[in-house]
Amino acid sequence: MGLFDEEQKERFLKFLNTTFSYSDKQLSCLTGDEPMTYELFKSCLTLCVRLDDVKEFGFVCGQFPIFFEQLNKEIEEIERSI
């Protein structure tokens, strides 16, 4: 028997995949060590989508509501132009 049960193993592997997928700059902004920029915000969300990490996507949006509102406005503008 391994160190983890299947659920723990899945969560741990997801944690490792997520943690080591972010750049040092992204992690520094996400942890509040450096100010978040809109471009870094979007790059973090793009990574969340690539990793299929809905929980982290929601966390990032909740932590930076001003950038989330800005992104929503951009999406609405794109929808109107289609």
C-alpha positions as CSV (number, residue, x, y, z in Angstrom):
1,M,0.0,0.0,0.0
2,G,1.2,3.5,-0.9
3,L,1.6,6.6,1.2
4,F,-1.6,8.1,-0.1
5,D,-5.1,6.7,-0.9
6,E,-6.3,7.4,-4.4
7,E,-8.1,10.7,-3.6
8,Q,-5.1,12.1,-1.6
9,K,-2.7,11.0,-4.4
10,E,-4.9,12.8,-7.0
11,R,-5.0,16.0,-4.9
12,F,-1.3,15.9,-4.2
13,L,-0.5,15.5,-7.9
14,K,-2.8,18.3,-8.9
15,F,-1.1,20.5,-6.2
16,L,2.3,19.7,-7.6
17,N,1.2,20.2,-11.2
18,T,-0.4,23.6,-10.4
19,T,2.4,24.8,-8.2
20,F,5.2,24.0,-10.6
21,S,3.2,25.3,-13.7
22,Y,3.1,28.9,-12.5
23,S,6.1,31.1,-13.1
24,D,7.9,32.7,-10.1
25,K,6.4,36.0,-11.1
26,Q,2.9,34.6,-11.1
27,L,3.3,32.9,-7.8
28,S,4.8,36.0,-6.3
29,C,1.7,38.0,-7.4
30,L,-0.7,35.3,-6.3
31,T,0.8,35.2,-2.8
32,G,0.8,39.0,-2.5
33,D,4.5,39.5,-2.4
34,E,4.3,41.6,-5.6
35,P,1.4,43.6,-7.0
36,M,-0.8,41.8,-9.5
37,T,-1.0,43.3,-13.0
38,Y,-3.8,42.7,-15.5
39,E,-1.6,40.8,-17.9
40,L,-0.3,38.5,-15.1
41,F,-3.9,38.0,-14.0
42,K,-4.9,36.9,-17.5
43,S,-1.9,34.6,-17.7
44,C,-2.9,33.0,-14.4
45,L,-6.4,32.4,-15.6
46,T,-5.1,31.0,-18.9
47,L,-3.0,28.5,-16.9
48,C,-6.0,27.6,-14.7
49,V,-8.0,26.8,-17.8
50,R,-5.1,24.8,-19.3
51,L,-4.8,22.8,-16.0
52,D,-8.6,22.4,-15.8
53,D,-8.4,23.9,-12.3
54,V,-11.8,25.4,-11.7
55,K,-11.2,25.9,-8.0
56,E,-8.0,28.0,-8.6
57,F,-9.7,29.9,-11.4
58,G,-12.5,31.0,-8.9
59,F,-9.9,31.8,-6.3
60,V,-7.9,34.0,-8.6
61,C,-11.0,35.8,-9.8
62,G,-12.2,36.3,-6.2
63,Q,-8.8,37.7,-5.1
64,F,-8.6,40.2,-7.9
65,P,-12.2,41.4,-8.6
66,I,-11.2,44.6,-10.4
67,F,-9.3,42.6,-13.0
68,F,-12.1,40.1,-13.2
69,E,-14.6,42.9,-14.0
70,Q,-12.2,44.3,-16.6
71,L,-11.9,40.8,-18.2
72,N,-15.7,40.5,-18.2
73,K,-16.0,43.9,-20.0
74,E,-13.5,42.7,-22.6
75,I,-15.5,39.5,-23.2
76,E,-18.7,41.5,-23.5
77,E,-17.2,43.8,-26.0
78,I,-16.0,40.8,-28.1
79,E,-19.5,39.3,-27.9
80,R,-21.1,42.5,-29.1
81,S,-18.7,42.7,-32.1
82,I,-19.6,39.2,-33.3
